[in-house]
Amino acid sequence: MKLVSKVDLQKYTGLWYQVGRYPHFFQSDDCSESTAEYSFTEDGKIEVLNRCWKDFYSGEYTSEVRALGTPVDENGNWLRVLFYGIFPADYLIIELDSENYQWAAVTSPNENTLWILSREASLPEEVYSSIISSLEKKGFDSTKIIKTSRQR
């Protein structure tokens, strides 16, 4: 899998909205809206706060999961994230708006997970389509991608 060459993790931190994803057993269909928020801890690790929203604007969420991530190397494009202190997951950043950090796509080494992330609750259709096209060239199946309700 070809990762983006370099990720400035300072720019990458902050709130991301999921605008598309592959179906996953750990993310049920009733989680139509979700966010991931990345921040640095005092010891230099990256805290990840994933939330599934019932209604983002009212502040009602159905679940949240916190995890700690560590960059695998100095490129910042591969994070090893530990959930509940025992379940590791590798996040590979394979698409990124490297100029403004407004969107990204993340997968796992076996490519059975996929998330399309945006700094806004939705992306302009031409940007979203461009990301999908690039993912298809990398071998991802666009027919499996579930758009979030705000991206539709």
C-alpha atoms as one frame of an Amber mdcrd trajectory, in Angstrom:
protein
   0.000   0.000   0.000   1.363   3.387  -0.972   1.139   5.781   1.924   1.367
   9.543   1.615   5.042  10.427   1.855   4.938  12.696   4.904   2.336  13.793
   7.438   2.803  16.794   9.701   1.110  15.399  12.792   0.738  18.886  14.282
  -1.442  19.807  11.280  -3.196  16.428  11.357  -4.361  16.783  14.953  -7.815
  18.155  15.588 -11.335  17.125  14.701 -12.146  14.997  11.638 -15.595  13.996
  10.400 -16.136  10.640   8.771 -17.698  11.208   5.342 -17.295   7.667   4.010
 -16.217   4.230   5.199 -16.125   0.539   4.504 -18.625  -1.471   6.570 -17.071
  -2.803   9.803 -18.356  -5.079  12.533 -17.179  -2.563  15.139 -19.050   0.373
  13.598 -22.752  -0.385  13.375 -25.135   1.033  10.808 -26.835   3.195  13.427
 -23.596   5.139  13.646 -24.254   7.265  10.597 -22.217  10.172  11.925 -18.853
   9.751  13.575 -15.847  11.867  14.380 -12.230  11.237  15.251 -10.326  13.797
  17.261  -6.557  13.606  17.496  -4.495  15.473  20.113  -1.016  15.213  21.576
  -0.518  13.955  25.108   2.152  15.405  27.400   4.460  12.473  26.632   4.194
  12.969  22.858   1.720  10.198  22.063  -1.420  10.888  20.085  -4.741  10.544
  21.846  -7.587   9.450  19.590 -11.188  10.091  20.599 -13.693   8.366  18.303
 -17.345   9.237  18.745 -20.486   7.894  17.141 -23.120  10.620  17.058 -26.852
  10.337  17.409 -27.036  14.049  16.611 -23.790  15.962  16.346 -25.395  19.388
  16.590 -27.330  18.630  19.771 -24.266  17.033  21.319 -25.873  13.601  21.713
 -23.523  10.734  21.001 -24.163   7.023  21.374 -20.642   5.859  22.092 -17.070
   6.980  22.410 -13.764   5.163  22.395 -10.408   6.591  23.440  -7.114   5.182
  22.224  -3.432   6.097  22.197  -1.400   6.242  19.017   2.290   6.298  18.262
   3.869   7.097  14.896   5.645   4.043  13.495   8.404   6.227  12.016   9.341
   9.869  11.437   7.115  10.158   8.349   3.955  10.318  10.471   1.941   8.457
   7.824   1.547   5.259   9.847   0.134   5.264  13.368  -0.032   2.277  15.682
  -3.136   2.868  17.795  -3.865   0.937  20.976  -7.519   0.565  22.018  -8.382
  -0.275  25.637  -4.660  -0.669  26.260  -4.602  -4.098  24.600  -6.018  -4.019
  21.049  -3.549  -2.630  18.497  -4.600  -1.237  15.138  -2.441   0.233  12.405
  -3.737   3.350  10.655  -2.129   4.034   7.290  -2.736   7.493   5.839  -3.039
   6.830   2.106  -4.693  10.029   0.866  -4.247  13.525   2.239  -4.857  17.099
   1.252  -1.194  17.781   1.963  -1.576  21.497   1.421  -4.423  22.347   3.796
  -5.141  19.075   5.661  -8.859  19.328   4.867  -9.413  15.660   3.955  -7.712
  12.294   4.314  -8.234   8.573   3.736  -7.037   5.972   6.211  -6.830   2.180
   5.958  -5.198  -0.811   7.632  -2.298  -2.901   6.291  -4.677  -5.602   4.984
  -6.891  -2.881   3.419 -10.109  -4.302   4.877 -10.865  -1.025   6.645 -11.271
   2.366   5.052 -12.318   5.767   6.316 -12.631   8.986   4.352 -12.237  11.937
   6.679 -12.914  15.636   6.338 -12.502  18.712   8.509 -16.095  19.607   7.615
 -19.190  17.415   7.996 -19.229  16.938   4.206 -16.951  17.478   1.222 -17.771
  19.145  -2.080 -18.873  16.386  -4.468 -15.989  16.999  -6.880 -13.441  16.572
  -4.057 -15.173  13.445  -2.763 -15.308  11.971  -6.288 -11.617  12.696  -6.794
 -10.737  10.859  -3.572 -12.902   7.886  -4.618 -11.204   7.791  -8.017  -7.769
   7.776  -6.397  -8.819   5.016  -3.995 -10.126   2.909  -6.891  -6.729   3.230
  -8.593  -5.206   1.834  -5.404  -7.511  -1.179  -5.578 -10.297  -0.175  -3.202
 -13.849  -1.189  -4.087 -15.913   1.997  -4.283 -19.175   0.026  -4.278 -18.457
  -0.984  -0.655 -18.018   2.596   0.565 -20.836   3.837   2.766 -21.326   7.601
   2.584 -22.356   9.312   5.784 -25.761  10.969   5.743 -24.269  14.459   5.433
 -22.173  13.451   2.407 -25.155  12.110   0.458
